[in-house]
């Protein structure tokens, strides 16, 4: 009888260990999914900067949400149409962008990229170097839909 009792406890112990292992694996995959999404947003943020430097404005336009707004370092607010027109005009050219820091946060179907970097631009023919902080807000309708940029905001860190 005592042997049967220990046998039952041993079997229950094995079952508990298996359940704990399953929960640990599920928890790890959930964390991996979050990290994967953060990496996706980081890649998109970097890709937008790359496209702006390469003057691939149509690619930039495709990732912007229809209700996209950008607030420049001068406080000027532009719609998607206005910002894309400005980029296409040649009066505002991204010569290079050197990202110094970029922190990604994801909550459900909203994500942010917050960072800072050196932005080398040409404005109306004049070369300008700007040290900026920025925030990009990404959104999607659901997990099966692609991410779009809803808002971008830049602030001058130093002159």
N, C-alpha and C positions, 0 to 999 in steps of 0.2 A: 504494500500500500504506500509506503514511504517512497519507494522507487517510482511508482506511478505519479505521485505528487511532484517529485523533482523532474520527472520527464515532462509533465504538463508545463511546469514553470520554465523549463529549458525551451520548449517549443514556443511558448508565448514570448520569451525573450528573443528568440530568433525572428519571430513575426514583427516584434517592435523594432528590432534593428533594421529589418528590411523596409518597414514603413518609414523610419527615420532617413534611411538612405534615399528612398523615393522622394521624400519631401525636400531633402537637401539638393537632389538633382533638379527638381522642379524650381526651387528657389534660385539655383545657379543659372538656369536657363532664363528665368525672368530677369535677373540682373544682366545677363548677356544681351537680352533683347533691348533693354534700356541703353546699355553701352553701344549696341549696334545702331540704335536710332540716333544717339548723340553723335556717333561717328558720321552717320549719314548727313546730319545737319552741318557738321563741321566741313565735310566735303562740299556740300552745296554752298556754304558761305564762302569758302575759298574759291570755288568755281565761279561764282558771281564776280569776285574781284578779278580773277584771271580773264573772264570774258570782257570785263570793262577795259582792262589793259590791252587786250587783243582787238578791241573795237568790234566785238561780236554782239552788237546791240540787239539783234533779233533773238539771240539766245537768252540774253538778259530779260528781254520783254516777255518771253515765254514762261519764265519762272516767277514773274511778278503776278500777284493776284490782280484781278480786274479792279478792285478797290484800293490798290496799292497807293501809299502816300510816302513821301520822303521829306524829312526835315533836314535841310542842310546846316552846316556849321554857322551860317549867317542867319539862321532862323527862318529862312524862306521855305514855305510848304509847297510841294509840287505833287500833282497827280501822276499816275503812271504815264499818261499821254504826254504831259508836260516834261517829265524827266527823260523819257525816251527821246522826245524831240530835241531836247537840250544835248543829249549825248550824240545824236545823229547830226546835229548842226555843225559839229567840229569846233564850237566855241568853248567846249569843256571836255578836255581829253585827259583820261587817266594814263599817265606815262608809266608809272609803276606803283605798286602797293607792297609794302613790307609789313606784314602782320607781326606784331610783337607778342600779342596775347589774345586768346580767344576762349571764352568759357561758354559751354553749351548747357542749357537747361531744357528738359523736356517734361511736359505735363499733358498727358493724354494726346490730343491732336493740336497742341500749341507748343512751339519751341522758341527759344531765344538764343541768339549768339551775341555775346557781349564781349567787346575786346578793344584793343587799341593798336595803332600802327602809324607808320609814316606813309602818307599819301602824296605822291609827286604828280602834280597835275599841270596842265596848260589851260589857262583861262584867258580867252580872247587874245591868244598869242603870247601871253606872259607865263613863264614857268614859275610855279609856286610849290613850296614844300610845306605840307601841313602835318602836324602831329595831332592825331584825332583819337578820340574814343568814339565808339559806335555801338549801336544796338540794332539788331535785325530781328524782327518777329516773323516767325514762320507759322503757317497754319495749314490744315488739311481737313477735308470733310469727314473722313474716317481713315482707319489704318490701311485700307486698300487703295486710297487715293494718293497722288503725289503731293509733296510739300510745295507750297507757294509762299513767297515773301509778301507779307501784308504791309509792313511798316519798316522803314529804315530811318535812323536818326544819328547824326554826327555832331560832336562837340569838339572845339579846339582845346587841346590840353595846354599848349604853350605857343607863344608866337616867336 
